[in-house]
Amino acid sequence: MIKFLQTVDNWLLTAANSHHTAKMDTLMVFFTERFVWFPAYFVLLVVLVYLAGRRSLLLLPLLGLTVALADSISSRLFKPFFARLRPCHDPDLSATLNLVHGCGGQFGFMSSHAANAFALAVFMALVLPHRFRAAKWLLMAWAAIVSYSRIYLAAHFPSDVLAGAVLGSLLAWLCASLYKRQVTKWWPGSALV
């Protein structure tokens, strides 16, 4: 069963990585770069402070905790523990891959990019009111594209990305649940955001 899953993982990775164009390469590198995220995060934080007002005193630390936990658990716990080589470091695969953006660290399970992106997107999707459904969809699409970029660029196997997305989503659910419980205690009768 494990051998079959590895075969599927390799096939999906190769399929995503082999269908490249110069424009897609540029786009995927753009989405994978962390420096691109910082201005977007800054704008998101400003909007959240504006929308949430004093509730942002609880919202922002819990959002930060969600992303920090996703990043630490994926990078400092799972990667060294499982020591699974990234596809671009795998001697059986690396020669056949299109590596337009270098390779990154040696180990890839699980994807910190996917964990962080889904931690933020799912947390926001859970705490934002229904009237912000377009923003929720946009954040989820962004997380999906960031995650796909890691496969496209051969930095992670699909299972690395899937595991990161699941980890980030679970942590987001836990922290969003804590936020919802605490916001009704601290500010009874007020909206979540």
Sequence and secondary structure as in RCSB ss.txt:
>XXXX:A:sequence
MIKFLQTVDNWLLTAANSHHTAKMDTLMVFFTERFVWFPAYFVLLVVLVYLAGRRSLLLLPLLGLTVALADSISS
RLFKPFFARLRPCHDPDLSATLNLVHGCGGQFGFMSSHAANAFALAVFMALVLPHRFRAAKWLLMAWAAIVSYSR
IYLAAHFPSDVLAGAVLGSLLAWLCASLYKRQVTKWWPGSALV
>XXXX:A:secstr
 HHHHHHHHHHHHHHHHHS  HHHHHHHHHHH HHHHHHHHHHHHHHHHHHHGGGHHHHHHHHHHHHHHHHHIII
IIIHHHH  B GGG TTTGGGS  SS   SSB SS HHHHHHHHHHHHHHHHS GGGHHHHHHHHHHHHHHHHHH
HHTTSS HHHHHHHHHHHHHHHHHHHHHHHHHHHHHSTT    
